Amino acid sequence: MKHRTATAALLLAAALSATAAPAGAQSVPPPGERVRVWTVDAFPASDVRLQDAARSGGGSWAVGARVAPQGRGESVSPVAFTRGGADRPWRELALPAGLEADTVAPDGSGGTWVTGSRRGGGVPIGHYRAGRWQVQDAPLPAHAVGGGFGGITTAGGPDDAWAVGSYQPDDLLTFYGVIEHWDGASWRQVPTPDLGTDYWTLSDVAATGPSDVWAAGSVGTPEGWPRPLLLHYDGRAWSRVAAPDLDARYGELTRLVVAGPGDVWAAGTENDASRTSYRPLVARFDGRAWTHQDTGIAGGRLSGLARTPGGVAVVGSVAVDGVSRPTGAQLTHRGWEPLDLPQGTAPGGRVPRGVVSVDGRLTVVGLDSAGTDADGRPLPPQPFSVTR
């Protein structure tokens, strides 16, 4: 959700924000362990808003949009980048016409899924394998004016994949979740549970197998503020899962990852009832129940989650005096430790959008906010990639 995007921003009105450095976490490695320093990766493009990243095909992918000023706004065109390993250079990969690139995910067999959002009744989902693209439209409900997918996962093989997202019905100012299944030939909608609300969204999906699939997002409440949402597929139907440690909180879950059998993680953002204070939200399913996890990060939003050899890593950003500052934490055998991400020099700050673990090393990608010009027009963001 996987969770997230330029075109999806049209539909989901998501605002970029962030997370603070872990409070009280130990950032100095124990004696005998080498210090791991972040290095800046050269990027083959400028004026790009990176939105998502994934490990796929033994390497890394990053997707987003190339941004160009247009009047007092901007025009965007989808872009994708790949690299073979943590020490290899990034290169741009041509996308098929009409394919948006807000979301990227591995297919479990060396290929990669790429998709996004658009106006209209169907959303293209691209599959890349062995140097070739195949694109199929995933249908939205008949009354949808637009929608998109924030997450894709493979459950039982190349003929068993799931995509989750949201759509806007009939020009109404609300959104509903949508779930689609790939059977090797086409995408089709599947029934979703009745949540008894006029607003809910899905942002990411992850699977341990064909009868154990999780989806995460947010659901509206009578108070007007969304709460975290978790759905589960047991091989027969989707249903809502109660999570007492999360259900009383306001916020959303935007990322999911499977760390092992009976070990599923979710990340997102929690907010207070006034929606003026934000803090990271991380939860773990241990095979029995979902429980809240304290990462030591004091505030802001999370935007990336990845499995690592020893646990998981999360990244995000926090707004400090109007400037976005990157932050993150990694779960190791010693517990949660801060990532100490470099700030960068852009006037508007740095916003991580994804994290991947390849060859035992972490890569974090996102955007540096260039701010506005003298006339108040937004300047194109710049991509960044750092590895340690």
PAMAR-56088 format. One record per residue (C-alpha): residue number from 1; residue in one letter; x, y, z. Coordinates in pm, 1 decimal, decimal comma. Layout:
<padrens>
+-----+------+----------+----------+----------+
: pos : code :     east :    north :       up :
+-----+------+----------+----------+----------+
: NUM :    a :        X :        Y :        Z :
...
+-----+------+----------+----------+----------+
</padrens>
This chain:
<padrens>
+-----+------+----------+----------+----------+
: pos : code :     east :    north :       up :
+-----+------+----------+----------+----------+
:   1 :    m :      0,0 :      0,0 :      0,0 :
:   2 :    k :     73,4 :    -28,9 :     27,6 :
:   3 :    h :    -22,0 :    328,9 :     79,7 :
:   4 :    r :     -2,8 :    676,0 :   -160,8 :
:   5 :    t :     21,3 :    921,3 :   -488,7 :
:   6 :    a :     17,8 :   1215,9 :   -726,0 :
:   7 :    t :   -290,0 :   1104,5 :   -918,7 :
:   8 :    a :   -440,8 :    942,8 :   -610,1 :
:   9 :    a :   -408,2 :   1275,7 :   -437,7 :
:  10 :    l :   -684,6 :   1394,1 :   -671,4 :
:  11 :    l :   -906,9 :   1125,0 :   -530,0 :
:  12 :    l :   -790,6 :   1079,9 :   -175,3 :
:  13 :    a :   -676,0 :   1437,1 :   -102,0 :
:  14 :    a :   -374,3 :   1307,2 :     89,5 :
:  15 :    a :   -128,6 :   1559,3 :    225,7 :
:  16 :    l :    241,7 :   1497,2 :    262,9 :
:  17 :    s :    356,5 :   1522,3 :    621,3 :
:  18 :    a :    589,2 :   1330,7 :    852,6 :
:  19 :    t :    753,7 :   1176,1 :   1161,2 :
:  20 :    a :    995,9 :   1288,9 :   1427,1 :
:  21 :    a :   1320,3 :   1123,7 :   1529,1 :
:  22 :    p :   1274,9 :    837,5 :   1776,4 :
:  23 :    a :   1262,7 :    973,2 :   2128,6 :
:  24 :    g :   1514,8 :    820,1 :   2360,9 :
:  25 :    a :   1627,2 :    554,4 :   2112,1 :
:  26 :    q :   1996,3 :    469,6 :   2106,8 :
:  27 :    s :   2155,5 :    581,6 :   1780,7 :
:  28 :    v :   2513,1 :    487,5 :   1874,5 :
:  29 :    p :   2596,7 :    126,2 :   1783,6 :
:  30 :    p :   2724,1 :   -103,0 :   2059,2 :
:  31 :    p :   3102,2 :   -154,3 :   2092,7 :
:  32 :    g :   3241,9 :   -374,9 :   1819,3 :
:  33 :    e :   2971,9 :   -293,4 :   1564,1 :
:  34 :    r :   3064,8 :    -72,6 :   1270,2 :
:  35 :    v :   2886,0 :    254,6 :   1210,7 :
:  36 :    r :   2661,8 :    237,4 :    904,3 :
:  37 :    v :   2666,1 :    563,9 :    711,8 :
:  38 :    w :   2405,8 :    675,7 :    458,7 :
:  39 :    t :   2539,6 :    736,6 :    108,5 :
:  40 :    v :   2360,6 :    943,8 :   -154,4 :
:  41 :    d :   2266,3 :    748,4 :   -468,5 :
:  42 :    a :   2290,6 :    926,0 :   -802,7 :
:  43 :    f :   1950,3 :    952,0 :   -966,3 :
:  44 :    p :   1902,3 :    957,8 :  -1346,5 :
:  45 :    a :   1622,8 :   1217,2 :  -1351,1 :
:  46 :    s :   1519,9 :   1548,0 :  -1199,8 :
:  47 :    d :   1181,6 :   1710,7 :  -1132,0 :
:  48 :    v :   1040,3 :   1377,4 :  -1015,0 :
:  49 :    r :    803,1 :   1307,1 :   -726,8 :
:  50 :    l :    879,6 :    953,3 :   -611,9 :
:  51 :    q :    576,4 :    788,3 :   -452,2 :
:  52 :    d :    654,2 :    424,7 :   -378,2 :
:  53 :    a :    934,7 :    169,1 :   -374,5 :
:  54 :    a :    958,5 :   -209,0 :   -358,3 :
:  55 :    r :   1204,5 :   -492,9 :   -370,8 :
:  56 :    s :   1134,9 :   -696,9 :   -682,0 :
:  57 :    g :   1325,1 :   -930,4 :   -909,9 :
:  58 :    g :   1632,6 :   -927,4 :   -686,7 :
:  59 :    g :   1663,7 :   -549,1 :   -702,5 :
:  60 :    s :   1473,2 :   -230,0 :   -630,5 :
:  61 :    w :   1196,9 :    -36,3 :   -801,8 :
:  62 :    a :   1084,1 :    321,4 :   -745,2 :
:  63 :    v :    782,1 :    481,2 :   -913,0 :
:  64 :    g :    620,4 :    822,2 :   -924,7 :
:  65 :    a :    565,2 :   1112,2 :  -1161,1 :
:  66 :    r :    773,7 :   1361,5 :  -1355,9 :
:  67 :    v :    649,0 :   1709,5 :  -1267,2 :
:  68 :    a :    641,0 :   2016,8 :  -1493,1 :
:  69 :    p :    504,4 :   2362,5 :  -1406,0 :
:  70 :    q :    177,9 :   2448,0 :  -1580,2 :
:  71 :    g :     29,7 :   2788,2 :  -1502,0 :
:  72 :    r :    -10,2 :   2806,0 :  -1128,0 :
:  73 :    g :    -24,0 :   2429,1 :  -1109,6 :
:  74 :    e :    165,0 :   2138,4 :  -1259,0 :
:  75 :    s :    140,4 :   1859,3 :  -1512,1 :
:  76 :    v :    257,4 :   1508,9 :  -1429,4 :
:  77 :    s :    362,8 :   1202,0 :  -1627,5 :
:  78 :    p :    430,7 :    858,1 :  -1475,1 :
:  79 :    v :    787,4 :    729,6 :  -1438,7 :
:  80 :    a :    956,9 :    414,4 :  -1308,6 :
:  81 :    f :   1315,8 :    340,8 :  -1209,3 :
:  82 :    t :   1498,8 :     16,9 :  -1133,2 :
:  83 :    r :   1836,8 :   -100,6 :  -1013,0 :
:  84 :    g :   1982,7 :   -446,7 :   -976,5 :
:  85 :    g :   2128,5 :   -421,4 :   -626,3 :
:  86 :    a :   2215,8 :   -187,2 :   -343,5 :
:  87 :    d :   2538,7 :    -80,9 :   -518,8 :
:  88 :    r :   2401,9 :    -61,1 :   -871,7 :
:  89 :    p :   2294,8 :    265,4 :  -1040,1 :
:  90 :    w :   1931,6 :    360,8 :  -1087,1 :
:  91 :    r :   1802,9 :    362,6 :  -1445,2 :
:  92 :    e :   1474,5 :    481,3 :  -1589,7 :
:  93 :    l :   1243,6 :    219,2 :  -1738,6 :
:  94 :    a :    996,7 :    310,8 :  -2013,1 :
:  95 :    l :    631,3 :    262,8 :  -1918,8 :
:  96 :    p :    348,4 :    158,4 :  -2151,9 :
:  97 :    a :    118,3 :    438,2 :  -2264,0 :
:  98 :    g :   -169,9 :    496,2 :  -2025,6 :
:  99 :    l :    -14,2 :    319,6 :  -1726,4 :
: 100 :    e :      2,0 :    527,7 :  -1408,3 :
: 101 :    a :    284,1 :    460,6 :  -1163,5 :
: 102 :    d :    187,9 :    536,9 :   -805,9 :
: 103 :    t :    219,3 :    183,3 :   -667,3 :
: 104 :    v :    477,9 :    -91,3 :   -723,1 :
: 105 :    a :    494,5 :   -446,4 :   -585,6 :
: 106 :    p :    671,0 :   -777,1 :   -662,4 :
: 107 :    d :    474,0 :  -1062,0 :   -816,8 :
: 108 :    g :    661,3 :  -1327,3 :   -617,7 :
: 109 :    s :    822,4 :  -1490,1 :   -921,9 :
: 110 :    g :   1067,4 :  -1231,2 :  -1051,6 :
: 111 :    g :    816,2 :   -992,7 :  -1207,3 :
: 112 :    t :    670,1 :   -662,5 :  -1094,2 :
: 113 :    w :    324,9 :   -504,0 :  -1068,3 :
: 114 :    v :    280,6 :   -130,4 :  -1134,3 :
: 115 :    t :    -41,1 :     69,3 :  -1113,9 :
: 116 :    g :   -197,4 :    393,5 :   -995,0 :
: 117 :    s :   -526,3 :    578,5 :  -1025,0 :
: 118 :    r :   -730,7 :    756,1 :  -1288,2 :
: 119 :    r :  -1064,8 :    909,3 :  -1373,4 :
: 120 :    g :  -1309,8 :    676,4 :  -1543,6 :
: 121 :    g :  -1439,2 :    325,9 :  -1504,6 :
: 122 :    g :  -1119,3 :    120,4 :  -1512,5 :
: 123 :    v :   -760,6 :    140,3 :  -1388,3 :
: 124 :    p :   -471,0 :    -13,1 :  -1586,4 :
: 125 :    i :   -247,6 :   -255,0 :  -1395,3 :
: 126 :    g :     86,2 :   -330,3 :  -1556,6 :
: 127 :    h :    294,2 :   -645,1 :  -1515,9 :
: 128 :    y :    664,3 :   -640,3 :  -1607,7 :
: 129 :    r :    864,3 :   -959,0 :  -1650,8 :
: 130 :    a :   1170,9 :  -1052,6 :  -1855,2 :
: 131 :    g :   1180,4 :   -714,9 :  -2028,2 :
: 132 :    r :    816,8 :   -714,3 :  -2140,0 :
: 133 :    w :    505,9 :   -532,4 :  -2022,2 :
: 134 :    q :    150,0 :   -662,2 :  -2015,3 :
: 135 :    v :   -131,2 :   -425,1 :  -1919,0 :
: 136 :    q :   -485,9 :   -516,7 :  -1817,2 :
: 137 :    d :   -763,5 :   -285,1 :  -1701,2 :
: 138 :    a :   -908,4 :   -356,7 :  -1358,0 :
: 139 :    p :  -1276,5 :   -254,5 :  -1363,9 :
: 140 :    l :  -1420,1 :    -16,4 :  -1107,9 :
: 141 :    p :  -1786,1 :    -24,4 :   -999,6 :
: 142 :    a :  -2026,9 :    102,3 :  -1266,7 :
: 143 :    h :  -2107,8 :    419,9 :  -1074,5 :
: 144 :    a :  -1742,5 :    516,0 :  -1013,2 :
: 145 :    v :  -1610,5 :    842,5 :  -1155,0 :
: 146 :    g :  -1253,4 :    744,7 :  -1072,7 :
: 147 :    g :  -1037,8 :    541,7 :   -841,4 :
: 148 :    g :   -705,5 :    372,5 :   -792,3 :
: 149 :    f :   -508,6 :     95,4 :   -627,1 :
: 150 :    g :   -266,3 :    149,1 :   -341,6 :
: 151 :    g :   -150,1 :   -209,8 :   -298,1 :
: 152 :    i :    -97,4 :   -535,4 :   -489,6 :
: 153 :    t :     20,4 :   -872,3 :   -362,7 :
: 154 :    t :     61,1 :  -1225,2 :   -493,9 :
: 155 :    a :   -103,3 :  -1485,9 :   -272,6 :
: 156 :    g :    -67,7 :  -1830,1 :   -428,0 :
: 157 :    g :    132,9 :  -1783,7 :   -747,5 :
: 158 :    p :    123,5 :  -1588,3 :  -1073,4 :
: 159 :    d :   -246,2 :  -1672,3 :  -1119,9 :
: 160 :    d :   -350,0 :  -1555,7 :   -774,0 :
: 161 :    a :   -297,8 :  -1186,2 :   -700,0 :
: 162 :    w :   -493,7 :   -919,1 :   -515,7 :
: 163 :    a :   -522,5 :   -543,0 :   -564,1 :
: 164 :    v :   -690,1 :   -307,1 :   -318,7 :
: 165 :    g :   -776,1 :     59,5 :   -338,2 :
: 166 :    s :  -1061,1 :    307,8 :   -338,8 :
: 167 :    y :  -1305,6 :    471,2 :   -576,8 :
: 168 :    q :  -1522,0 :    782,3 :   -582,1 :
: 169 :    p :  -1891,4 :    713,5 :   -654,3 :
: 170 :    d :  -2106,3 :    940,1 :   -871,3 :
: 171 :    d :  -1918,0 :   1263,3 :   -801,6 :
: 172 :    l :  -1999,2 :   1232,6 :   -431,7 :
: 173 :    l :  -1745,7 :   1369,4 :   -185,7 :
: 174 :    t :  -1667,7 :   1029,7 :    -38,9 :
: 175 :    f :  -1475,1 :    712,2 :   -117,1 :
: 176 :    y :  -1534,4 :    339,4 :    -87,8 :
: 177 :    g :  -1286,3 :     55,6 :    -80,1 :
: 178 :    v :  -1249,8 :   -182,3 :   -372,7 :
: 179 :    i :  -1087,8 :   -527,2 :   -391,7 :
: 180 :    e :   -991,1 :   -703,4 :   -715,7 :
: 181 :    h :   -854,5 :  -1051,6 :   -786,1 :
: 182 :    w :   -626,2 :  -1163,5 :  -1069,5 :
: 183 :    d :   -679,0 :  -1520,4 :  -1193,5 :
: 184 :    g :   -405,1 :  -1521,1 :  -1456,2 :
: 185 :    a :   -631,0 :  -1389,4 :  -1731,8 :
: 186 :    s :   -819,1 :  -1087,5 :  -1597,9 :
: 187 :    w :   -890,6 :   -870,7 :  -1296,9 :
: 188 :    r :  -1238,5 :   -891,7 :  -1144,0 :
: 189 :    q :  -1408,5 :   -723,6 :   -851,5 :
: 190 :    v :  -1487,6 :   -935,2 :   -548,5 :
: 191 :    p :  -1749,4 :   -864,8 :   -279,6 :
: 192 :    t :  -1640,3 :   -650,9 :     13,5 :
: 193 :    p :  -1784,8 :   -663,8 :    364,4 :
: 194 :    d :  -2061,0 :   -421,5 :    461,1 :
: 195 :    l :  -1893,1 :   -179,4 :    700,7 :
: 196 :    g :  -2205,0 :     24,8 :    769,6 :
: 197 :    t :  -2039,6 :    354,5 :    681,5 :
: 198 :    d :  -2042,4 :    599,3 :    392,0 :
: 199 :    y :  -1662,3 :    631,7 :    385,3 :
: 200 :    w :  -1383,1 :    375,7 :    382,2 :
: 201 :    t :  -1061,8 :    321,2 :    188,9 :
: 202 :    l :   -798,9 :     52,0 :    137,9 :
: 203 :    s :   -431,0 :    137,8 :     96,1 :
: 204 :    d :   -231,5 :   -186,7 :     96,5 :
: 205 :    v :   -256,6 :   -564,6 :     87,1 :
: 206 :    a :    -24,7 :   -850,8 :    188,4 :
: 207 :    a :    -53,4 :  -1229,4 :    188,9 :
: 208 :    t :    112,7 :  -1527,0 :    353,1 :
: 209 :    g :    -75,5 :  -1765,4 :    122,7 :
: 210 :    p :   -393,2 :  -1809,5 :    -84,6 :
: 211 :    s :   -614,3 :  -1835,9 :    225,3 :
: 212 :    d :   -441,1 :  -1575,7 :    441,0 :
: 213 :    v :   -460,3 :  -1228,2 :    285,8 :
: 214 :    w :   -469,9 :   -898,1 :    474,3 :
: 215 :    a :   -582,9 :   -552,6 :    361,8 :
: 216 :    a :   -543,1 :   -225,3 :    550,9 :
: 217 :    g :   -687,6 :    123,2 :    525,5 :
: 218 :    s :   -927,9 :    350,0 :    711,6 :
: 219 :    v :  -1299,3 :    360,8 :    792,0 :
: 220 :    g :  -1527,3 :    656,0 :    864,5 :
: 221 :    t :  -1688,7 :    713,2 :   1203,0 :
: 222 :    p :  -1992,5 :    911,7 :   1324,7 :
: 223 :    e :  -1748,1 :   1163,4 :   1472,9 :
: 224 :    g :  -1621,2 :   1238,0 :   1123,7 :
: 225 :    w :  -1264,1 :   1115,0 :   1174,3 :
: 226 :    p :  -1148,1 :    783,3 :   1026,2 :
: 227 :    r :  -1013,4 :    493,5 :   1228,3 :
: 228 :    p :   -766,7 :    221,4 :   1121,6 :
: 229 :    l :   -922,8 :    -62,9 :    922,4 :
: 230 :    l :   -809,4 :   -424,4 :    880,9 :
: 231 :    l :   -974,7 :   -682,1 :    653,9 :
: 232 :    h :   -887,6 :  -1050,6 :    613,4 :
: 233 :    y :   -949,7 :  -1308,7 :    339,2 :
: 234 :    d :   -964,6 :  -1671,3 :    456,3 :
: 235 :    g :   -986,5 :  -1835,4 :    115,1 :
: 236 :    r :  -1363,5 :  -1791,3 :     94,5 :
: 237 :    a :  -1460,1 :  -1432,5 :    176,6 :
: 238 :    w :  -1333,0 :  -1100,4 :    305,3 :
: 239 :    s :  -1432,4 :   -987,6 :    655,6 :
: 240 :    r :  -1346,6 :   -708,5 :    894,9 :
: 241 :    v :  -1107,1 :   -799,8 :   1175,5 :
: 242 :    a :  -1145,5 :   -651,4 :   1520,8 :
: 243 :    a :   -824,1 :   -510,4 :   1666,0 :
: 244 :    p :   -899,6 :   -373,3 :   2014,6 :
: 245 :    d :   -550,1 :   -226,0 :   2043,9 :
: 246 :    l :   -615,4 :    -16,2 :   1730,2 :
: 247 :    d :   -992,0 :     27,1 :   1697,1 :
: 248 :    a :  -1016,2 :    304,9 :   1956,6 :
: 249 :    r :   -755,2 :    517,9 :   1779,1 :
: 250 :    y :   -813,4 :    774,4 :   1507,0 :
: 251 :    g :   -596,1 :    740,2 :   1198,4 :
: 252 :    e :   -520,2 :    512,8 :    906,5 :
: 253 :    l :   -303,6 :    218,3 :    807,0 :
: 254 :    t :   -127,5 :    265,4 :    474,0 :
: 255 :    r :    139,0 :     -7,2 :    458,4 :
: 256 :    l :    142,7 :   -383,5 :    512,0 :
: 257 :    v :    425,8 :   -635,5 :    498,3 :
: 258 :    v :    463,4 :  -1004,8 :    579,3 :
: 259 :    a :    776,9 :  -1070,6 :    785,5 :
: 260 :    g :    721,9 :  -1445,6 :    819,2 :
: 261 :    p :    459,1 :  -1712,3 :    890,8 :
: 262 :    g :    209,3 :  -1564,2 :   1135,2 :
: 263 :    d :    404,2 :  -1239,3 :   1139,3 :
: 264 :    v :    234,4 :   -945,6 :    962,7 :
: 265 :    w :    311,6 :   -576,2 :   1014,8 :
: 266 :    a :    109,6 :   -263,1 :    940,9 :
: 267 :    a :    214,5 :    101,5 :    948,1 :
: 268 :    g :     37,7 :    432,7 :    912,3 :
: 269 :    t :    -54,1 :    743,9 :   1105,5 :
: 270 :    e :   -249,8 :    812,3 :   1422,8 :
: 271 :    n :   -405,6 :   1150,8 :   1493,2 :
: 272 :    d :   -590,3 :   1313,5 :   1779,8 :
: 273 :    a :   -957,2 :   1410,1 :   1756,9 :
: 274 :    s :   -867,9 :   1762,0 :   1641,7 :
: 275 :    r :   -644,4 :   1630,2 :   1360,7 :
: 276 :    t :   -375,3 :   1878,9 :   1461,6 :
: 277 :    s :   -131,5 :   1626,1 :   1605,4 :
: 278 :    y :      3,6 :   1323,6 :   1417,4 :
: 279 :    r :    219,4 :   1034,5 :   1529,7 :
: 280 :    p :    334,4 :    706,7 :   1376,3 :
: 281 :    l :    109,3 :    403,4 :   1402,2 :
: 282 :    v :    268,5 :     57,4 :   1382,6 :
: 283 :    a :     98,5 :   -273,1 :   1462,1 :
: 284 :    r :    195,6 :   -639,6 :   1450,1 :
: 285 :    f :    -10,0 :   -954,7 :   1401,8 :
: 286 :    d :    154,4 :  -1252,3 :   1575,9 :
: 287 :    g :    -84,6 :  -1517,7 :   1448,1 :
: 288 :    r :   -337,7 :  -1448,5 :   1722,8 :
: 289 :    a :   -403,1 :  -1075,4 :   1754,5 :
: 290 :    w :   -297,3 :   -731,1 :   1633,9 :
: 291 :    t :   -109,1 :   -521,9 :   1890,7 :
: 292 :    h :     26,3 :   -168,4 :   1882,8 :
: 293 :    q :    406,2 :   -138,1 :   1864,5 :
: 294 :    d :    606,9 :    153,0 :   2005,7 :
: 295 :    t :    885,9 :    243,1 :   1762,2 :
: 296 :    g :   1019,4 :    531,5 :   1970,4 :
: 297 :    i :    928,6 :    781,9 :   1697,4 :
: 298 :    a :    761,4 :   1075,8 :   1867,1 :
: 299 :    g :    545,1 :   1232,7 :   1596,2 :
: 300 :    g :    457,7 :   1272,5 :   1229,9 :
: 301 :    r :    344,0 :   1031,5 :    960,2 :
: 302 :    l :    482,0 :    701,8 :    831,1 :
: 303 :    s :    497,2 :    642,3 :    456,3 :
: 304 :    g :    719,5 :    335,7 :    411,1 :
: 305 :    l :    747,5 :    -13,4 :    561,2 :
: 306 :    a :    979,4 :   -298,0 :    460,7 :
: 307 :    r :   1084,9 :   -638,6 :    581,7 :
: 308 :    t :   1452,7 :   -659,1 :    679,7 :
: 309 :    p :   1673,8 :   -960,3 :    761,3 :
: 310 :    g :   1620,7 :   -903,2 :   1134,2 :
: 311 :    g :   1276,0 :   -748,2 :   1147,2 :
: 312 :    v :   1116,5 :   -448,4 :    976,4 :
: 313 :    a :   1197,0 :    -84,2 :    900,9 :
: 314 :    v :    964,1 :    217,0 :    883,7 :
: 315 :    v :   1022,6 :    562,8 :    738,0 :
: 316 :    g :    830,4 :    887,6 :    728,8 :
: 317 :    s :    864,5 :   1256,1 :    802,2 :
: 318 :    v :    764,6 :   1522,9 :   1050,9 :
: 319 :    a :    694,7 :   1890,6 :    990,6 :
: 320 :    v :    915,3 :   2117,1 :   1201,8 :
: 321 :    d :    862,4 :   2492,2 :   1156,0 :
: 322 :    g :    709,6 :   2425,7 :    814,8 :
: 323 :    v :    996,4 :   2205,9 :    693,2 :
: 324 :    s :    960,3 :   1828,6 :    643,0 :
: 325 :    r :   1227,8 :   1627,6 :    820,5 :
: 326 :    p :   1284,8 :   1258,6 :    741,6 :
: 327 :    t :   1277,1 :   1002,1 :   1015,7 :
: 328 :    g :   1254,2 :    629,7 :   1060,9 :
: 329 :    a :   1332,6 :    332,7 :   1279,9 :
: 330 :    q :   1442,3 :    -27,5 :   1233,9 :
: 331 :    l :   1356,2 :   -327,3 :   1447,9 :
: 332 :    t :   1666,7 :   -536,3 :   1524,7 :
: 333 :    h :   1750,9 :   -799,9 :   1784,8 :
: 334 :    r :   1821,3 :   -508,3 :   2021,4 :
: 335 :    g :   1479,3 :   -352,2 :   1968,8 :
: 336 :    w :   1379,5 :    -41,2 :   1774,4 :
: 337 :    e :   1666,5 :    182,9 :   1666,7 :
: 338 :    p :   1653,7 :    518,8 :   1481,8 :
: 339 :    l :   1764,7 :    531,1 :   1118,9 :
: 340 :    d :   1919,0 :    880,8 :   1145,7 :
: 341 :    l :   1820,6 :    967,5 :    789,3 :
: 342 :    p :   2006,9 :   1261,9 :    629,7 :
: 343 :    q :   1805,0 :   1580,7 :    597,1 :
: 344 :    g :   1909,1 :   1718,8 :    257,0 :
: 345 :    t :   1917,5 :   2088,2 :    166,8 :
: 346 :    a :   1583,5 :   2153,8 :     -8,4 :
: 347 :    p :   1401,9 :   2455,9 :    139,7 :
: 348 :    g :   1079,7 :   2261,3 :    194,8 :
: 349 :    g :   1255,2 :   1961,9 :    345,6 :
: 350 :    r :   1269,8 :   1589,6 :    268,8 :
: 351 :    v :    982,8 :   1339,0 :    259,4 :
: 352 :    p :   1065,4 :    965,1 :    239,1 :
: 353 :    r :    804,8 :    768,7 :     41,3 :
: 354 :    g :    944,0 :    416,3 :     47,5 :
: 355 :    v :   1207,0 :    187,1 :    195,5 :
: 356 :    v :   1348,8 :   -140,2 :     59,3 :
: 357 :    s :   1594,2 :   -394,7 :    194,7 :
: 358 :    v :   1823,7 :   -552,0 :    -66,5 :
: 359 :    d :   2150,1 :   -741,3 :     -7,2 :
: 360 :    g :   2120,8 :   -671,6 :    365,3 :
: 361 :    r :   2119,6 :   -295,5 :    306,9 :
: 362 :    l :   1844,1 :    -35,7 :    332,2 :
: 363 :    t :   1753,8 :    210,3 :     57,7 :
: 364 :    v :   1514,8 :    498,0 :    125,8 :
: 365 :    v :   1362,9 :    700,2 :   -159,4 :
: 366 :    g :   1134,8 :    999,8 :   -170,0 :
: 367 :    l :   1121,9 :   1365,1 :   -261,7 :
: 368 :    d :   1296,0 :   1687,9 :   -167,4 :
: 369 :    s :   1049,5 :   1976,7 :   -161,8 :
: 370 :    a :   1182,6 :   2274,3 :   -359,4 :
: 371 :    g :    918,8 :   2513,8 :   -228,3 :
: 372 :    t :    781,5 :   2793,1 :   -449,1 :
: 373 :    d :    919,5 :   3054,5 :   -686,7 :
: 374 :    a :    904,9 :   3432,2 :   -638,2 :
: 375 :    d :    546,1 :   3437,3 :   -766,5 :
: 376 :    g :    429,8 :   3166,5 :   -528,5 :
: 377 :    r :    412,7 :   2891,5 :   -790,4 :
: 378 :    p :    526,8 :   2547,6 :   -672,1 :
: 379 :    l :    866,5 :   2435,6 :   -796,1 :
: 380 :    p :    903,8 :   2071,9 :   -907,6 :
: 381 :    p :   1020,9 :   1836,6 :   -632,0 :
: 382 :    q :   1349,5 :   1652,3 :   -670,2 :
: 383 :    p :   1395,7 :   1277,8 :   -614,7 :
: 384 :    f :   1635,7 :   1142,2 :   -356,9 :
: 385 :    s :   1775,2 :    797,6 :   -280,9 :
: 386 :    v :   2006,1 :    708,5 :      8,6 :
: 387 :    t :   2151,4 :    368,9 :    101,4 :
: 388 :    r :   2338,0 :    225,8 :    397,8 :
+-----+------+----------+----------+----------+
</padrens>
